Amino acid sequence: MIVMPGEGVVLAILISLIFTHDLKGVREGTILSVLFTGRWVDWFQQHDFFLGRFLTSES
């Protein structure tokens, strides 16, 4: 799950370096969100909360 947010950060870094020749807008919050997004999603998937059952309920 970390692959997609990680790709987004790499893309943001490349765009920032290409257009501004400096890292602007990519700071510690961006890196932390990449590291923790996958872990939060895994935790929510393991603990089948009512929201998950609500979103995946069949009609």
SEDO-905051 format. One record per residue: x, y, z of N, C-alpha, C, CB in turn; residue in three letters; residue number from 1. Coordinates in Angstrom, 2 decimals. Glycine has a CB too. Example, Ala and Ser with C-alpha at 12.3 -4.5 7.8 and 13.67 -1.06 7.14 Angstrom:
! residues 2
<n.px 13.19 n.py -5.69 n.pz 7.80 ca.px 12.30 ca.py -4.50 ca.pz 7.80 c.px 13.20 c.py -3.30 c.pz 7.80 cb.px 11.31 cb.py -4.47 cb.pz 9.05 aa ALA i 1> $
<n.px 12.85 n.py -2.25 n.pz 7.08 ca.px 13.67 ca.py -1.06 ca.pz 7.14 c.px 12.90 c.py 0.03 c.pz 7.87 cb.px 14.08 cb.py -0.60 cb.pz 5.72 aa SER i 2> $
This chain:
! residues 59
<n.px 0.82 n.py -1.20 n.pz 0.00 ca.px 0.00 ca.py 0.00 ca.pz 0.00 c.px 0.86 c.py 1.26 c.pz 0.00 cb.px -0.93 cb.py 0.00 cb.pz 1.21 aa MET i 1> $
<n.px 2.09 n.py 1.14 n.pz 0.42 ca.px 2.95 ca.py 2.31 ca.pz 0.47 c.px 3.44 c.py 2.71 c.pz -0.92 cb.px 4.14 cb.py 2.04 cb.pz 1.38 aa ILE i 2> $
<n.px 3.33 n.py 1.85 n.pz -1.89 ca.px 3.87 ca.py 2.12 ca.pz -3.23 c.px 3.22 c.py 3.35 c.pz -3.85 cb.px 3.68 cb.py 0.92 cb.pz -4.14 aa VAL i 3> $
<n.px 1.90 n.py 3.43 n.pz -3.86 ca.px 1.23 ca.py 4.54 ca.pz -4.54 c.px 1.52 c.py 5.89 c.pz -3.88 cb.px -0.26 cb.py 4.30 cb.pz -4.57 aa MET i 4> $
<n.px 1.37 n.py 6.05 n.pz -2.56 ca.px 1.74 ca.py 7.35 ca.pz -1.97 c.px 3.22 c.py 7.67 c.pz -2.17 cb.px 1.41 cb.py 7.37 cb.pz -0.49 aa PRO i 5> $
<n.px 4.06 n.py 6.63 n.pz -2.15 ca.px 5.49 ca.py 6.85 ca.pz -2.38 c.px 5.76 c.py 7.38 c.pz -3.77 cb.px 6.26 cb.py 5.57 cb.pz -2.15 aa GLY i 6> $
<n.px 5.05 n.py 6.85 n.pz -4.75 ca.px 5.20 ca.py 7.35 ca.pz -6.11 c.px 4.75 c.py 8.80 c.pz -6.20 cb.px 4.40 cb.py 6.49 cb.pz -7.09 aa GLU i 7> $
<n.px 3.71 n.py 9.15 n.pz -5.48 ca.px 3.23 ca.py 10.52 ca.pz -5.49 c.px 4.25 c.py 11.49 c.pz -4.92 cb.px 1.95 cb.py 10.63 cb.pz -4.70 aa GLY i 8> $
<n.px 4.93 n.py 11.07 n.pz -3.87 ca.px 5.96 ca.py 11.93 ca.pz -3.27 c.px 7.14 c.py 12.08 c.pz -4.22 cb.px 6.44 cb.py 11.35 cb.pz -1.92 aa VAL i 9> $
<n.px 7.56 n.py 11.00 n.pz -4.85 ca.px 8.66 ca.py 11.08 ca.pz -5.81 c.px 8.29 c.py 12.01 c.pz -6.96 cb.px 9.03 cb.py 9.67 cb.pz -6.35 aa VAL i 10> $
<n.px 7.06 n.py 11.90 n.pz -7.44 ca.px 6.60 ca.py 12.78 ca.pz -8.51 c.px 6.57 c.py 14.24 c.pz -8.05 cb.px 5.20 cb.py 12.36 cb.pz -8.99 aa LEU i 11> $
<n.px 6.11 n.py 14.48 n.pz -6.82 ca.px 6.08 ca.py 15.85 ca.pz -6.29 c.px 7.48 c.py 16.42 c.pz -6.16 cb.px 5.38 cb.py 15.88 cb.pz -4.94 aa ALA i 12> $
<n.px 8.43 n.py 15.60 n.pz -5.73 ca.px 9.82 ca.py 16.06 ca.pz -5.62 c.px 10.39 c.py 16.39 c.pz -6.99 cb.px 10.69 cb.py 14.99 cb.pz -4.93 aa ILE i 13> $
<n.px 10.14 n.py 15.52 n.pz -7.96 ca.px 10.65 ca.py 15.77 ca.pz -9.31 c.px 10.05 c.py 17.04 c.pz -9.92 cb.px 10.35 cb.py 14.59 cb.pz -10.22 aa LEU i 14> $
<n.px 8.75 n.py 17.22 n.pz -9.78 ca.px 8.11 ca.py 18.42 ca.pz -10.32 c.px 8.66 c.py 19.67 c.pz -9.63 cb.px 6.58 cb.py 18.35 cb.pz -10.14 aa ILE i 15> $
<n.px 8.83 n.py 19.60 n.pz -8.32 ca.px 9.37 ca.py 20.74 ca.pz -7.59 c.px 10.78 c.py 21.07 c.pz -8.04 cb.px 9.35 cb.py 20.46 cb.pz -6.09 aa SER i 16> $
<n.px 11.60 n.py 20.05 n.pz -8.22 ca.px 12.98 ca.py 20.30 ca.pz -8.66 c.px 13.05 c.py 20.80 c.pz -10.09 cb.px 13.81 cb.py 19.02 cb.pz -8.53 aa LEU i 17> $
<n.px 12.17 n.py 20.31 n.pz -10.95 ca.px 12.18 ca.py 20.74 ca.pz -12.35 c.px 11.76 c.py 22.19 c.pz -12.49 cb.px 11.27 cb.py 19.85 cb.pz -13.20 aa ILE i 18> $
<n.px 10.67 n.py 22.57 n.pz -11.81 ca.px 10.12 ca.py 23.90 ca.pz -12.03 c.px 10.71 c.py 24.98 c.pz -11.12 cb.px 8.66 cb.py 23.86 cb.pz -11.84 aa PHE i 19> $
<n.px 11.12 n.py 24.63 n.pz -9.91 ca.px 11.62 ca.py 25.66 ca.pz -8.99 c.px 13.09 c.py 25.48 c.pz -8.63 cb.px 10.80 cb.py 25.67 cb.pz -7.73 aa THR i 20> $
<n.px 13.68 n.py 24.36 n.pz -9.05 ca.px 15.08 ca.py 24.05 ca.pz -8.72 c.px 15.31 c.py 24.04 c.pz -7.21 cb.px 16.01 cb.py 25.06 cb.pz -9.38 aa HIS i 21> $
<n.px 14.26 n.py 23.75 n.pz -6.46 ca.px 14.33 ca.py 23.68 ca.pz -5.00 c.px 13.18 c.py 22.80 c.pz -4.53 cb.px 14.25 cb.py 25.12 cb.pz -4.36 aa ASP i 22> $
<n.px 13.29 n.py 22.28 n.pz -3.33 ca.px 12.19 ca.py 21.48 ca.pz -2.78 c.px 11.20 c.py 22.40 c.pz -2.09 cb.px 12.72 cb.py 20.40 cb.pz -1.79 aa LEU i 23> $
<n.px 10.08 n.py 22.62 n.pz -2.72 ca.px 9.03 ca.py 23.45 ca.pz -2.14 c.px 7.76 c.py 22.62 c.pz -2.05 cb.px 8.79 cb.py 24.75 cb.pz -2.98 aa LYS i 24> $
<n.px 7.16 n.py 22.61 n.pz -0.89 ca.px 5.90 ca.py 21.89 ca.pz -0.72 c.px 6.05 c.py 20.44 c.pz -0.33 cb.px 5.12 cb.py 21.98 cb.pz -1.96 aa GLY i 25> $
<n.px 7.28 n.py 19.93 n.pz -0.29 ca.px 7.51 ca.py 18.54 ca.pz 0.12 c.px 8.33 c.py 18.61 c.pz 1.40 cb.px 8.24 cb.py 17.70 cb.pz -1.00 aa VAL i 26> $
<n.px 7.63 n.py 18.40 n.pz 2.53 ca.px 8.32 ca.py 18.49 ca.pz 3.81 c.px 8.06 c.py 17.24 c.pz 4.62 cb.px 7.88 cb.py 19.75 cb.pz 4.59 aa ARG i 27> $
<n.px 8.28 n.py 17.34 n.pz 5.90 ca.px 8.18 ca.py 16.16 ca.pz 6.75 c.px 6.77 c.py 15.59 c.pz 6.81 cb.px 8.65 cb.py 16.50 cb.pz 8.14 aa GLU i 28> $
<n.px 5.76 n.py 16.42 n.pz 6.69 ca.px 4.39 ca.py 15.92 ca.pz 6.70 c.px 4.09 c.py 15.02 c.pz 5.51 cb.px 3.42 cb.py 17.08 cb.pz 6.71 aa GLY i 29> $
<n.px 4.64 n.py 15.37 n.pz 4.37 ca.px 4.45 ca.py 14.55 ca.pz 3.17 c.px 5.10 c.py 13.18 c.pz 3.35 cb.px 5.04 cb.py 15.26 cb.pz 1.94 aa THR i 30> $
<n.px 6.30 n.py 13.17 n.pz 3.86 ca.px 7.01 ca.py 11.91 ca.pz 4.06 c.px 6.31 c.py 11.06 c.pz 5.12 cb.px 8.48 cb.py 12.17 cb.pz 4.47 aa ILE i 31> $
<n.px 5.87 n.py 11.66 n.pz 6.21 ca.px 5.16 ca.py 10.91 ca.pz 7.26 c.px 3.85 c.py 10.34 c.pz 6.75 cb.px 4.90 cb.py 11.81 cb.pz 8.47 aa LEU i 32> $
<n.px 3.16 n.py 11.09 n.pz 5.92 ca.px 1.90 ca.py 10.57 ca.pz 5.38 c.px 2.14 c.py 9.35 c.pz 4.50 cb.px 1.17 cb.py 11.65 cb.pz 4.57 aa SER i 33> $
<n.px 3.24 n.py 9.33 n.pz 3.77 ca.px 3.58 ca.py 8.16 ca.pz 2.96 c.px 3.83 c.py 6.96 c.pz 3.86 cb.px 4.82 cb.py 8.44 cb.pz 2.08 aa VAL i 34> $
<n.px 4.56 n.py 7.17 n.pz 4.93 ca.px 4.92 ca.py 6.06 ca.pz 5.80 c.px 3.73 c.py 5.50 c.pz 6.57 cb.px 5.97 cb.py 6.50 cb.pz 6.77 aa LEU i 35> $
<n.px 2.79 n.py 6.35 n.pz 6.96 ca.px 1.70 ca.py 5.89 ca.pz 7.82 c.px 0.40 c.py 5.57 c.pz 7.09 cb.px 1.43 cb.py 6.92 cb.pz 8.84 aa PHE i 36> $
<n.px 0.24 n.py 6.00 n.pz 5.86 ca.px -1.01 ca.py 5.72 ca.pz 5.14 c.px -1.25 c.py 4.24 c.pz 4.99 cb.px -0.98 cb.py 6.38 cb.pz 3.77 aa THR i 37> $
<n.px -0.26 n.py 3.51 n.pz 4.55 ca.px -0.42 ca.py 2.07 ca.pz 4.37 c.px -0.71 c.py 1.35 c.pz 5.67 cb.px 0.82 cb.py 1.49 cb.pz 3.75 aa GLY i 38> $
<n.px -0.08 n.py 1.78 n.pz 6.74 ca.px -0.30 ca.py 1.14 ca.pz 8.04 c.px -1.71 c.py 1.39 c.pz 8.54 cb.px 0.71 cb.py 1.65 cb.pz 9.06 aa ARG i 39> $
<n.px -2.24 n.py 2.59 n.pz 8.35 ca.px -3.61 ca.py 2.88 ca.pz 8.77 c.px -4.62 c.py 2.07 c.pz 7.96 cb.px -3.91 cb.py 4.38 cb.pz 8.63 aa TRP i 40> $
<n.px -4.40 n.py 1.97 n.pz 6.68 ca.px -5.31 ca.py 1.21 ca.pz 5.83 c.px -5.29 c.py -0.26 c.pz 6.22 cb.px -4.93 cb.py 1.36 cb.pz 4.34 aa VAL i 41> $
<n.px -4.11 n.py -0.82 n.pz 6.46 ca.px -4.02 ca.py -2.21 ca.pz 6.91 c.px -4.75 c.py -2.41 c.pz 8.23 cb.px -2.56 cb.py -2.62 cb.pz 7.06 aa ASP i 42> $
<n.px -4.60 n.py -1.49 n.pz 9.17 ca.px -5.25 ca.py -1.60 ca.pz 10.47 c.px -6.77 c.py -1.57 c.pz 10.32 cb.px -4.78 cb.py -0.48 cb.pz 11.41 aa TRP i 43> $
<n.px -7.27 n.py -0.66 n.pz 9.50 ca.px -8.72 ca.py -0.57 ca.pz 9.30 c.px -9.26 c.py -1.80 c.pz 8.58 cb.px -9.06 cb.py 0.69 cb.pz 8.51 aa PHE i 44> $
<n.px -8.48 n.py -2.38 n.pz 7.69 ca.px -8.93 ca.py -3.59 ca.pz 7.00 c.px -8.94 c.py -4.78 c.pz 7.94 cb.px -8.04 cb.py -3.88 cb.pz 5.80 aa GLN i 45> $
<n.px -8.02 n.py -4.86 n.pz 8.87 ca.px -7.99 ca.py -5.97 ca.pz 9.82 c.px -9.11 c.py -5.87 c.pz 10.83 cb.px -6.65 cb.py -6.00 cb.pz 10.53 aa GLN i 46> $
<n.px -9.46 n.py -4.68 n.pz 11.25 ca.px -10.54 ca.py -4.47 ca.pz 12.21 c.px -11.78 c.py -4.07 c.pz 11.42 cb.px -10.15 cb.py -3.37 cb.pz 13.28 aa HIS i 47> $
<n.px -12.57 n.py -5.04 n.pz 11.09 ca.px -13.72 ca.py -4.83 ca.pz 10.21 c.px -14.77 c.py -3.98 c.pz 10.92 cb.px -14.33 cb.py -6.18 cb.pz 9.77 aa ASP i 48> $
<n.px -14.63 n.py -2.67 n.pz 10.80 ca.px -15.57 ca.py -1.75 ca.pz 11.42 c.px -16.88 c.py -1.69 c.pz 10.65 cb.px -14.95 cb.py -0.35 cb.pz 11.53 aa PHE i 49> $
<n.px -17.88 n.py -1.10 n.pz 11.26 ca.px -19.20 ca.py -1.01 ca.pz 10.62 c.px -19.14 c.py -0.24 c.pz 9.32 cb.px -20.20 cb.py -0.36 cb.pz 11.57 aa PHE i 50> $
<n.px -18.23 n.py 0.71 n.pz 9.22 ca.px -18.14 ca.py 1.49 ca.pz 7.99 c.px -17.70 c.py 0.61 c.pz 6.83 cb.px -17.16 cb.py 2.65 cb.pz 8.17 aa LEU i 51> $
<n.px -16.77 n.py -0.29 n.pz 7.07 ca.px -16.33 ca.py -1.21 ca.pz 6.03 c.px -17.46 c.py -2.12 c.pz 5.59 cb.px -15.16 cb.py -2.03 cb.pz 6.51 aa GLY i 52> $
<n.px -18.25 n.py -2.60 n.pz 6.55 ca.px -19.40 ca.py -3.45 ca.pz 6.21 c.px -20.45 c.py -2.64 c.pz 5.47 cb.px -20.00 cb.py -4.08 cb.pz 7.49 aa ARG i 53> $
<n.px -20.62 n.py -1.38 n.pz 5.85 ca.px -21.60 ca.py -0.52 ca.pz 5.20 c.px -21.20 c.py -0.24 c.pz 3.75 cb.px -21.75 cb.py 0.79 cb.pz 5.97 aa PHE i 54> $
<n.px -19.92 n.py 0.02 n.pz 3.53 ca.px -19.45 ca.py 0.36 ca.pz 2.19 c.px -19.41 c.py -0.84 c.pz 1.26 cb.px -18.09 cb.py 0.98 cb.pz 2.27 aa LEU i 55> $
<n.px -19.23 n.py -2.03 n.pz 1.80 ca.px -19.13 ca.py -3.22 ca.pz 0.96 c.px -20.39 c.py -4.06 c.pz 0.99 cb.px -17.95 cb.py -4.05 cb.pz 1.38 aa THR i 56> $
<n.px -21.47 n.py -3.54 n.pz 1.54 ca.px -22.71 ca.py -4.33 ca.pz 1.61 c.px -23.30 c.py -4.50 c.pz 0.22 cb.px -23.74 cb.py -3.66 cb.pz 2.55 aa SER i 57> $
<n.px -23.86 n.py -5.67 n.pz 0.01 ca.px -24.46 ca.py -5.95 ca.pz -1.30 c.px -25.93 c.py -5.55 c.pz -1.28 cb.px -24.32 cb.py -7.45 cb.pz -1.66 aa GLU i 58> $
<n.px -26.39 n.py -5.03 n.pz -2.38 ca.px -27.78 ca.py -4.56 ca.pz -2.47 c.px -28.72 c.py -5.70 c.pz -2.71 cb.px -27.93 cb.py -3.52 cb.pz -3.57 aa SER i 59> $
